[in-house]
Amino acid sequence: TSVFADLPSRRCTATSLMDRQRGIWWCNLEAGDGNALWGFNMRAGKPLHETPDGTIGFNRNFALLRDGSILFNGENSLATYDAATKQVSVLQASLGDSPGMRCSTGETQGGHVYGITHKTHQLFSFSAATTEVTALGPNWLNGSYTAVCELSPDERFVYYLPGSHGGAFRDGTPVVQYEIATGQRKVLAFLAETLERECGYVPGGTYGMKISADGGTLYVNFNGHAADSIRPQSMRPNGFGLCAFAAIRIPEAERTSSSN
């Protein structure tokens, strides 16, 4: 291994995404005088852009738009970094009582970003053309903390696993499919009981998920804990302490839009 590049001095990050089309890695810079958006050109091996400290508000998520621009949480509303002009624009787009997006998809061909808000746990869509936000209702029951969501390759569905911070097993660790055309939410599987019985593992939640190119498999890294029968005394049954990786097959019948 080798050090490819360094963040700016005395900065760190917990939030990033990769623009594979353009070879640009984006991250939130922490530990300064406020959060900043930083872009690094992986092909050229040099920084592309850094916004002033304090540009970003809630710093746990931002979304890639189709033209390479970035949608992020400003101090009191959403904001964008324009890839063409390298300018930041504060939008009149509010997520209500939420401090901002906690997870989001990239922009669809139809010009929308889908995501889930922090604290209020609401599904939403954002129109890149009009910069308007549309509330789509709770993501699960009355709302549940969700740190990651994935758009299907055909852009019909958004997938997510509510209960990211260790609590998913209390609801059975559901795998939720949101159908964009109809607004229907469907639980494809409850994983907790089966994984505890078959594997001795209690899946507590996830902060990382990807979908396969054919849309047929969700790859999920879980936090969790061991089943009571094998759990060491030092491990609390709180959804943390033991990580696992799962490949979740989505039957083709479940990937056919009910609106067709």
Steps between C-alpha positions, in 0.01 A plus 500: 500500500601861459372843601323637194415841642442685826208702624575862580704538817318435828180389326316168500185358345222253572291574190602454138384386158668416171406648164625208292403657169732796555750343738430745781483409868290731716506519878397716792796655680460499878712642782533851358295811569191324370434237235626542145448316171825371345545345158806305389574412137613138518623497140710812530602423858426847632224691683219636285309729734456590866213712627542738795459354847139515614355441154355163603249471783402144595799310366397136466375491142511663159382392155659491156302666221517386138716793386757438774363761737446423870179541702574542871358618830556870557452671832121532477411360158638295216781642288687408184855516375488564123764292323510736201533832682652369826253718687286412801131592495278491808157375395152580630453127548432403860467159662279638774600415855781274381861626505542345156538193284631193684515286187424554134523354152670660205290698254278285279461543125170666582682766700420397858699410810330276757600473862415485868526787746692500825304492830158528332564185290288607205537390140534791259571582137695800371454637149827616346307708245276693740704450824174409673474238775202265521428316825412133444410391854672290770757250380386225742210494747519843668854550372829328574862616482644396165857571394511364145268441205552365148332575168435200276683510163168530316407791731170341601577436865685636802622239749589559864528323837353717779646489850863565408636577846467154650122489538391328178461160668226636728284535188623173350772666284274582204622544143276768348430565133346838412338512156548846351206490257238406759650603833446146628726370775550125514696288748685241294636313802534506876855377559543495877322177595644296213858618546485446874363148455722393211820692572489594868520863392269793578522769226473837672520744210714627215697804393609348169303352210544459124285347229625278219508622140204278409295622797464148635722505809545736793842483665479608863757528777330458837574602853350252744559266789507127564188306594445461875596131490855578388545865593796566732428696816714787377273552197182691569184417299479851356551443128876564510818306569495254210508589130374286213456520124185389320400455138121532481344364183196691370272267300428618148128502576563761771682722250205527263317827553141454616409801286577308179 
